[in-house]
Amino acid sequence: MDPTIPVLVGTGQLTHRGPEPRRALDLLADAAELALADAGGRLAGAVDAVWVVNVLSDPHPALASALAKRLLLDVPDRAVTTIGGNSPQALVSSACELIRAGERQAVLIAGAEAGASARHPDRIDGPVFGGSADRVVGDPRMGVGSHELAVGLGPPSALYPLFESAIAARSERDPTAHRRWLGRFCSPMAAMAADNDLAWFPMVYTADDIAEVTADNRLVAQPYTKRMN
């Protein structure tokens, strides 16, 4: 086999459900250690790049450097992405290109969110690393303009309902019928997610559970309920 063919050699995932708060860096390190172990425990010396997907719950400009330091990896290439749903796949694609070109041996890509810990009353604050900022991957410009922000169309939970309105109109469904259609669309995915050990909400929801507006399932933005979000 050509030694420059990109191969996925190790993965690691975890969900932290404990009562004590943890920083995103802790979860990044735990997942990375699982991935390195999954690769046979012999890969650390070959890693020459550590890239981290932007963390919303606990952001830091030198998170990749902090992760490399935690893992005792002396790597020259440390990068953090801008915000974007395509960031994980973009990093994988870039890593494959560099490995194929012989410019990298092994790339560690990591991502984590510590949303529950960020909302914890005893949350951990303060810097995670005192070094300079890591290389930035992606376009740092705001993804929406001033006109959208002025009318509250910044977050996806507010912007995507506009798309749903167009889909509903094209399909000749009124708002209630379209919300029920979305409930039927989401229910099989909810059942699959509930069967995953990593699921944050390991519960099976019926189409009605997802679509019906209740005190526990508020309407966030027509037609999306909380459970659709």
C-alpha positions as CSV (number, residue, x, y, z in Angstrom):
1,M,0.0,0.0,0.0
2,D,1.2,3.5,-0.8
3,P,2.3,4.9,2.6
4,T,0.7,8.4,1.8
5,I,-2.9,7.1,1.4
6,P,-4.9,8.8,4.2
7,V,-6.4,6.3,6.7
8,L,-8.5,6.8,9.8
9,V,-6.6,4.9,12.4
10,G,-8.3,5.8,15.7
11,T,-11.4,7.4,17.2
12,G,-12.7,8.3,20.6
13,Q,-16.0,9.6,21.9
14,L,-17.5,10.2,25.3
15,T,-20.4,12.0,27.0
16,H,-19.8,13.6,30.5
17,R,-22.9,13.2,32.7
18,G,-21.3,13.6,36.0
19,P,-22.5,16.2,38.5
20,E,-19.2,18.1,38.6
21,P,-18.5,20.7,35.9
22,R,-15.7,20.0,33.4
23,R,-14.0,22.3,30.9
24,A,-14.1,21.5,27.2
25,L,-10.4,21.0,27.3
26,D,-10.8,18.1,29.7
27,L,-13.3,16.5,27.3
28,L,-11.0,17.1,24.3
29,A,-8.1,15.5,26.1
30,D,-10.2,12.5,27.2
31,A,-11.5,11.9,23.7
32,A,-8.1,12.3,22.2
33,E,-6.6,9.8,24.6
34,L,-9.3,7.3,23.7
35,A,-8.5,7.9,20.0
36,L,-4.7,7.4,20.5
37,A,-5.4,4.2,22.5
38,D,-7.8,3.0,19.8
39,A,-4.9,3.5,17.3
40,G,-2.8,1.0,19.3
41,G,-1.0,3.4,21.6
42,R,1.9,3.8,19.2
43,L,0.8,6.8,17.2
44,A,1.6,9.7,19.5
45,G,5.2,10.1,18.3
46,A,4.0,10.5,14.7
47,V,1.4,13.2,15.3
48,D,2.6,16.4,13.8
49,A,-0.6,18.4,13.8
50,V,-3.3,19.1,16.4
51,W,-6.5,20.7,15.1
52,V,-9.5,21.7,17.2
53,V,-13.0,22.5,16.1
54,N,-14.3,25.8,17.5
55,V,-15.8,25.4,21.0
56,L,-18.9,27.5,21.7
57,S,-19.3,26.6,25.4
58,D,-15.7,27.4,26.4
59,P,-13.9,29.2,23.6
60,H,-10.1,29.9,23.7
61,P,-7.8,31.1,20.9
62,A,-5.1,28.6,21.9
63,L,-7.2,25.5,22.6
64,A,-5.2,23.3,20.2
65,S,-1.9,24.3,21.9
66,A,-3.5,23.6,25.3
67,L,-4.6,20.2,24.1
68,A,-1.2,19.4,22.7
69,K,0.4,20.4,26.0
70,R,-2.0,18.3,27.9
71,L,-1.2,15.2,25.7
72,L,2.5,15.9,25.8
73,L,2.6,16.3,22.0
74,D,5.3,18.6,20.7
75,V,3.7,19.5,17.3
76,P,4.5,22.5,15.0
77,D,1.0,22.8,13.6
78,R,-1.7,23.8,16.0
79,A,-5.0,25.2,14.7
80,V,-8.5,26.2,15.8
81,T,-11.4,26.7,13.4
82,T,-13.9,29.5,13.2
83,I,-17.6,28.8,13.8
84,G,-19.2,26.7,11.1
85,G,-21.1,23.5,10.8
86,N,-18.8,22.3,8.0
87,S,-15.6,22.6,10.2
88,P,-15.2,19.0,11.3
89,Q,-15.4,17.6,7.7
90,A,-13.3,20.5,6.4
91,L,-10.5,19.5,8.8
92,V,-10.7,15.9,7.8
93,S,-10.5,16.8,4.1
94,S,-7.5,19.1,4.7
95,A,-5.7,16.4,6.8
96,C,-6.2,13.9,4.0
97,E,-4.8,16.3,1.4
98,L,-1.7,17.1,3.5
99,I,-1.0,13.4,4.3
100,R,-1.4,12.5,0.6
101,A,1.1,15.2,-0.3
102,G,3.5,13.8,2.3
103,E,3.4,17.1,4.3
104,R,1.9,15.5,7.5
105,Q,2.3,12.0,9.0
106,A,-0.6,12.0,11.5
107,V,-3.2,14.7,12.3
108,L,-5.2,14.7,15.5
109,I,-8.6,16.3,15.1
110,A,-10.7,17.0,18.2
111,G,-13.9,18.7,19.1
112,A,-15.9,19.0,22.3
113,E,-18.7,21.0,24.0
114,A,-19.3,21.4,27.7
115,G,-22.7,23.1,27.6
116,A,-24.1,21.7,30.8
117,S,-20.8,22.5,32.7
118,A,-20.9,26.0,31.3
119,R,-24.3,26.6,32.9
120,H,-23.3,24.9,36.1
121,P,-23.3,27.3,39.2
122,D,-19.8,26.0,40.0
123,R,-18.5,26.4,36.5
124,I,-14.7,26.6,36.0
125,D,-13.5,29.9,34.5
126,G,-10.1,31.3,33.7
127,P,-7.5,30.7,31.1
128,V,-6.6,27.2,29.9
129,F,-3.3,28.1,28.3
130,G,-1.1,31.2,28.4
131,G,0.6,30.9,25.0
132,S,-0.1,32.8,21.8
133,A,-3.2,32.2,19.7
134,D,-3.3,29.2,17.4
135,R,-3.5,29.4,13.6
136,V,-7.1,30.1,12.6
137,V,-8.8,27.9,10.0
138,G,-11.9,29.3,8.2
139,D,-13.5,32.6,7.5
140,P,-13.8,34.7,10.7
141,R,-16.4,37.1,9.3
142,M,-19.9,37.0,10.8
143,G,-22.1,34.6,8.9
144,V,-25.1,37.0,8.8
145,G,-25.4,40.7,8.0
146,S,-26.6,43.7,9.9
147,H,-30.1,43.5,8.4
148,E,-30.6,39.9,9.5
149,L,-29.3,40.7,13.0
150,A,-31.5,43.7,13.3
151,V,-34.6,41.5,13.0
152,G,-33.3,38.6,15.1
153,L,-32.3,36.3,12.3
154,G,-28.8,35.4,13.7
155,P,-29.2,31.9,15.2
156,P,-30.2,28.9,13.1
157,S,-33.2,28.4,15.3
158,A,-34.6,31.7,14.0
159,L,-33.3,31.6,10.4
160,Y,-34.2,28.0,9.4
161,P,-37.9,28.5,10.1
162,L,-38.0,30.8,7.0
163,F,-36.8,27.9,4.9
164,E,-39.5,25.7,6.5
165,S,-42.2,28.3,5.6
166,A,-41.2,28.1,2.0
167,I,-41.2,24.3,2.1
168,A,-44.6,24.2,3.7
169,A,-46.0,26.7,1.2
170,R,-44.6,24.7,-1.7
171,S,-46.1,21.5,-0.2
172,E,-49.4,23.2,0.4
173,R,-49.3,22.5,4.1
174,D,-50.6,24.9,6.7
175,P,-48.4,25.6,9.8
176,T,-50.0,22.9,12.0
177,A,-49.9,20.3,9.2
178,H,-46.3,21.1,8.5
179,R,-45.3,20.9,12.2
180,R,-46.9,17.4,12.3
181,W,-45.1,16.4,9.1
182,L,-41.8,17.5,10.8
183,G,-42.7,15.4,13.9
184,R,-43.1,12.3,11.7
185,F,-39.8,13.2,9.9
186,C,-37.9,13.6,13.2
187,S,-39.3,10.7,15.2
188,P,-37.2,7.9,13.5
189,M,-34.1,9.9,14.1
190,A,-35.0,10.5,17.7
191,A,-35.4,6.7,18.1
192,M,-32.0,6.0,16.6
193,A,-30.3,8.7,18.7
194,A,-31.9,7.3,21.9
195,D,-30.2,3.9,21.2
196,N,-26.8,5.5,21.2
197,D,-24.8,5.3,24.4
198,L,-23.5,8.8,23.8
199,A,-26.9,10.4,23.5
200,W,-27.5,13.4,25.9
201,F,-31.3,12.7,25.9
202,P,-31.6,8.9,25.6
203,M,-35.4,9.0,25.2
204,V,-37.7,7.8,22.4
205,Y,-40.1,10.5,21.2
206,T,-43.2,9.8,19.1
207,A,-44.1,12.2,16.3
208,D,-46.8,13.7,18.5
209,D,-44.2,14.2,21.3
210,I,-42.0,16.2,19.0
211,A,-44.7,18.2,17.1
212,E,-47.3,19.0,19.9
213,V,-46.7,22.3,21.6
214,T,-46.9,21.8,25.4
215,A,-45.5,23.5,28.5
216,D,-42.5,21.1,28.2
217,N,-42.2,21.5,24.5
218,R,-42.5,25.1,23.7
219,L,-42.7,26.7,20.3
220,V,-39.3,28.2,19.7
221,A,-40.0,29.6,16.2
222,Q,-42.8,28.5,14.0
223,P,-42.8,25.6,13.1
224,Y,-40.0,24.4,15.3
225,T,-40.7,23.2,18.8
226,K,-38.0,22.7,21.5
227,R,-37.6,19.0,20.6
228,M,-37.2,19.8,16.9
229,N,-34.3,22.1,17.8
